Amino acid sequence: MKFEGTDSYVATDDLTVAVNAAVTLERPLLVKGEPGTGKTELARQVAQALGLRMIEWNIKSTTKAQQGLYEYDAVSRLRDSQLGDERVHDVRNYIRKGKLWEAFETDEKVVLLIDEIDKADIEFPNDLLQELDRMEFFVYETGETIRARNRPIVIITSNNEKELPDAFLRRCFFHYIRFPDMDTMRRIVEVHHPGIKDQLLTTALTQFYEIREQSGLRKKPSTSEVLDWLKLLLAEDLTHEDLKRDGADALPKLHGALLKNEQDVHLFERLAFMARRSR
């Protein structure tokens, strides 16, 4: 069972090494990187490449670790008892299985994605330490222990919005997805927009990387955003000549696909204004 990338996902050598190392060690793979660098998509592509089903647990700021194991609906049981419902005699009727339980009880190996773990409370990772390490947990209401029939491949993503606890990090294999260089980005674009004209791609990517390197930028455009931008350029049938800018027009064509807040738009408008004044 070895991951080597897929036709629809460009995986660098160091990324494939990280995935395969985590699978071999049977440890969660913790993937960090800028938003839009393909962390979530990596889990989907690993599942596809290895022929496995994927179970996805999307983390929100209100998500608690217990929800990944199970939730006991005591309120519904109390209500049913007042109504004389026979279901109250079996506590299992009021237990809602979480994503970890689902992954543990499957008869086949699966990929378990815990997406954007850094969105949750700081204690969230610590609350899952034992369950992810031992691949089991105890259900107090029924007195049973749920153990993984087949140890899932666990992929955890983080946008690095907050630091994760050291005890949690020790149990993971870590990989940081660096932002693609120009050559890697060309390969990524070719997957999504095959046959794009070389001159258009060169001009567009040159502008894209110039924007990313502009000092004072609050949000750098990501891989997903440059792909959206190129899709618009192709839809509008623009050429590399159409993308050429002079000092008086610092904003790129269809810049709304790349610049996502007014501060960054104003930054490029100021650059254009200064360029006009200096003439």
C-alpha positions as CSV (number, residue, x, y, z in Angstrom):
1,M,0.0,0.0,0.0
2,K,2.0,3.0,-1.3
3,F,0.9,6.4,-2.4
4,E,2.5,7.9,-5.5
5,G,0.1,10.7,-6.4
6,T,-2.7,10.6,-8.9
7,D,-3.4,11.9,-12.4
8,S,-5.5,14.7,-10.9
9,Y,-3.2,15.7,-8.0
10,V,0.5,16.8,-8.3
11,A,2.3,15.4,-5.2
12,T,5.9,16.4,-4.7
13,D,8.5,13.8,-3.7
14,D,8.7,15.0,-0.1
15,L,4.9,14.8,0.2
16,T,4.6,11.2,-1.1
17,V,7.4,10.3,1.3
18,A,5.5,11.8,4.2
19,V,2.3,10.0,3.3
20,N,4.0,6.6,3.0
21,A,6.0,7.1,6.2
22,A,2.8,7.9,8.2
23,V,1.2,4.8,6.7
24,T,4.2,2.6,7.6
25,L,4.5,4.0,11.1
26,E,0.7,3.8,11.6
27,R,0.7,7.3,12.9
28,P,-1.6,10.2,12.0
29,L,-0.2,12.4,9.3
30,L,-0.4,16.1,10.4
31,V,-0.4,18.3,7.3
32,K,0.1,22.1,7.6
33,G,0.3,24.8,5.0
34,E,-1.3,27.9,3.7
35,P,-5.1,27.7,3.0
36,G,-5.6,26.5,-0.6
37,T,-2.5,24.4,-0.9
38,G,-4.3,21.1,-1.3
39,K,-4.3,19.7,2.3
40,T,-7.9,18.5,2.3
41,E,-7.6,17.3,-1.3
42,L,-4.6,15.3,-0.3
43,A,-6.7,13.0,1.9
44,R,-9.2,12.5,-1.0
45,Q,-6.5,11.6,-3.4
46,V,-4.8,9.2,-1.0
47,A,-8.1,7.4,-0.6
48,Q,-8.6,7.3,-4.3
49,A,-5.0,6.2,-5.1
50,L,-5.2,3.4,-2.5
51,G,-8.8,2.4,-3.3
52,L,-10.1,3.2,0.1
53,R,-13.3,4.8,1.4
54,M,-12.8,8.2,3.1
55,I,-14.5,9.4,6.2
56,E,-14.4,13.2,6.6
57,W,-14.7,15.0,10.0
58,N,-14.9,18.8,9.4
59,I,-13.9,20.6,12.5
60,K,-15.6,23.9,13.6
61,S,-14.9,26.3,16.4
62,T,-17.7,24.7,18.4
63,T,-16.7,21.0,17.7
64,K,-15.8,18.9,20.8
65,A,-13.6,15.8,20.7
66,Q,-16.4,13.7,22.2
67,Q,-18.5,14.3,19.1
68,G,-15.9,12.3,17.1
69,L,-16.5,9.3,19.4
70,Y,-20.2,9.4,20.2
71,E,-22.9,11.6,21.7
72,Y,-25.5,10.4,24.2
73,D,-28.9,12.0,23.9
74,A,-30.1,12.0,27.5
75,V,-32.9,14.6,26.7
76,S,-34.6,12.4,24.1
77,R,-34.4,9.4,26.4
78,L,-36.0,11.3,29.3
79,R,-38.7,12.5,26.9
80,D,-39.4,9.0,25.7
81,S,-39.5,7.7,29.2
82,Q,-42.2,10.2,30.1
83,L,-44.2,9.1,27.0
84,G,-43.8,5.4,27.9
85,D,-41.8,4.6,24.8
86,E,-40.3,1.1,24.9
87,R,-37.0,2.4,23.3
88,V,-35.9,3.8,26.6
89,H,-34.9,0.3,27.8
90,D,-32.0,0.1,25.4
91,V,-29.5,2.9,25.9
92,R,-28.0,2.2,22.4
93,N,-31.1,3.8,20.9
94,Y,-29.8,7.2,22.2
95,I,-26.2,7.0,21.2
96,R,-25.1,8.8,18.0
97,K,-21.9,7.4,16.6
98,G,-19.2,9.9,15.7
99,K,-16.7,9.8,12.8
100,L,-14.0,7.9,14.8
101,W,-16.5,5.2,15.8
102,E,-17.6,4.9,12.2
103,A,-13.9,4.6,11.1
104,F,-13.2,2.1,13.8
105,E,-16.1,-0.3,13.2
106,T,-15.7,-0.6,9.4
107,D,-14.6,-4.0,8.1
108,E,-12.2,-2.5,5.6
109,K,-9.4,0.0,6.0
110,V,-10.4,3.6,5.5
111,V,-8.9,7.1,5.3
112,L,-10.0,9.3,8.2
113,L,-9.7,13.0,7.5
114,I,-9.8,15.3,10.5
115,D,-10.0,18.6,8.7
116,E,-8.8,22.0,10.1
117,I,-8.1,20.8,13.6
118,D,-6.8,24.2,14.6
119,K,-10.3,25.7,14.4
120,A,-11.3,23.9,17.6
121,D,-10.5,24.7,21.2
122,I,-6.9,24.3,22.2
123,E,-7.8,21.2,24.4
124,F,-9.4,19.5,21.4
125,P,-6.2,17.7,20.2
126,N,-5.3,16.6,23.7
127,D,-8.8,15.1,24.2
128,L,-8.1,12.7,21.3
129,L,-4.6,11.6,22.3
130,Q,-5.4,8.2,23.7
131,E,-8.1,7.4,21.1
132,L,-5.8,8.1,18.1
133,D,-2.8,6.4,19.8
134,R,-4.5,3.2,21.0
135,M,-7.3,3.2,18.4
136,E,-9.9,2.5,21.0
137,F,-12.3,4.2,23.3
138,F,-14.7,3.3,26.1
139,V,-18.5,3.9,25.9
140,Y,-19.5,4.6,29.5
141,E,-23.3,4.3,28.9
142,T,-23.0,0.7,27.5
143,G,-19.8,-0.4,29.2
144,E,-18.2,-1.5,26.0
145,T,-14.9,-0.7,24.4
146,I,-14.8,0.2,20.7
147,R,-11.6,-0.9,19.0
148,A,-10.5,-0.3,15.5
149,R,-11.0,-3.5,13.4
150,N,-8.7,-2.1,10.8
151,R,-6.4,0.8,11.8
152,P,-7.4,3.7,9.6
153,I,-5.0,6.0,7.8
154,V,-5.5,9.3,9.7
155,I,-4.8,12.6,7.9
156,I,-5.1,15.7,10.0
157,T,-5.0,19.2,8.4
158,S,-4.1,22.5,10.0
159,N,-4.0,26.0,8.7
160,N,-1.5,26.9,11.5
161,E,-3.9,29.4,13.1
162,K,-2.9,28.2,16.5
163,E,-0.2,26.1,18.0
164,L,-1.0,22.4,18.7
165,P,0.0,20.7,22.0
166,D,3.5,19.1,22.1
167,A,2.0,15.8,23.4
168,F,-0.2,15.7,20.3
169,L,2.6,16.5,17.9
170,R,4.7,13.7,19.3
171,R,2.1,11.2,18.1
172,C,2.0,12.5,14.6
173,F,4.2,12.4,11.5
174,F,4.4,16.0,10.4
175,H,4.6,17.5,6.9
176,Y,4.4,21.2,5.9
177,I,3.2,21.7,2.3
178,R,5.4,24.5,0.9
179,F,3.9,26.8,-1.6
180,P,4.6,25.5,-5.1
181,D,7.4,27.0,-7.1
182,M,6.9,28.1,-10.7
183,D,7.7,24.7,-12.2
184,T,5.4,22.8,-9.8
185,M,2.7,25.3,-10.3
186,R,2.9,24.7,-14.1
187,R,2.4,21.0,-13.6
188,I,-0.6,21.7,-11.3
189,V,-2.2,24.1,-13.9
190,E,-1.7,21.5,-16.6
191,V,-3.7,19.0,-14.6
192,H,-6.6,21.4,-14.2
193,H,-6.3,23.4,-17.5
194,P,-4.7,21.0,-20.0
195,G,-3.5,22.6,-23.2
196,I,-3.3,26.2,-21.9
197,K,-1.1,28.4,-24.1
198,D,2.4,28.7,-22.8
199,Q,2.7,32.5,-23.3
200,L,-0.6,33.1,-21.4
201,L,0.5,30.7,-18.6
202,T,3.9,32.3,-18.3
203,T,2.5,35.9,-18.2
204,A,-0.2,34.9,-15.7
205,L,2.1,33.0,-13.4
206,T,4.7,35.8,-13.5
207,Q,2.0,38.3,-12.4
208,F,0.7,35.9,-9.8
209,Y,4.0,35.4,-8.1
210,E,4.7,39.2,-8.3
211,I,1.4,39.7,-6.4
212,R,2.3,37.1,-3.8
213,E,5.7,38.8,-3.2
214,Q,4.3,42.3,-2.9
215,S,5.2,43.7,0.6
216,G,2.2,44.8,2.7
217,L,-0.2,42.2,1.2
218,R,-2.6,41.0,3.9
219,K,-3.7,37.8,2.2
220,K,-1.5,36.1,-0.4
221,P,-3.5,34.4,-3.2
222,S,-3.3,30.6,-3.0
223,T,-3.1,27.7,-5.5
224,S,-6.9,27.4,-5.6
225,E,-7.2,31.1,-6.4
226,V,-4.7,31.1,-9.3
227,L,-6.6,28.1,-10.8
228,D,-9.9,30.1,-10.5
229,W,-8.2,33.1,-12.1
230,L,-6.8,31.1,-15.0
231,K,-10.3,29.6,-15.5
232,L,-11.7,33.1,-15.8
233,L,-8.9,34.2,-18.2
234,L,-9.7,31.2,-20.4
235,A,-13.4,31.8,-20.3
236,E,-12.9,35.4,-21.3
237,D,-10.5,34.2,-24.1
238,L,-7.8,36.6,-22.9
239,T,-4.3,36.4,-24.4
240,H,-0.9,37.2,-22.8
241,E,-1.1,40.6,-24.5
242,D,-4.3,41.4,-22.6
243,L,-2.6,40.8,-19.3
244,K,0.2,43.2,-19.9
245,R,0.1,46.1,-17.4
246,D,1.8,49.5,-17.3
247,G,2.6,51.4,-14.2
248,A,-0.7,53.2,-14.3
249,D,-2.6,49.9,-14.0
250,A,-1.2,47.9,-11.2
251,L,-4.3,45.7,-10.7
252,P,-4.3,42.5,-12.7
253,K,-7.2,41.6,-15.0
254,L,-10.1,40.0,-13.1
255,H,-8.3,40.7,-9.8
256,G,-11.3,39.7,-7.7
257,A,-10.2,36.1,-8.1
258,L,-6.8,36.8,-6.5
259,L,-7.3,39.7,-4.1
260,K,-9.9,39.0,-1.4
261,N,-10.0,42.1,0.7
262,E,-10.3,45.8,0.2
263,Q,-7.0,46.5,1.9
264,D,-5.0,44.6,-0.7
265,V,-7.0,46.1,-3.6
266,H,-6.3,49.6,-2.2
267,L,-2.6,48.7,-1.9
268,F,-2.4,48.0,-5.6
269,E,-4.4,51.1,-6.4
270,R,-2.0,53.2,-4.4
271,L,0.9,51.6,-6.3
272,A,-0.7,52.6,-9.5
273,F,-1.3,56.1,-8.2
274,M,2.3,56.5,-7.2
275,A,3.4,55.2,-10.6
276,R,1.3,57.8,-12.4
277,R,2.7,60.6,-10.2
278,S,6.3,59.6,-10.8
279,R,5.8,60.0,-14.6
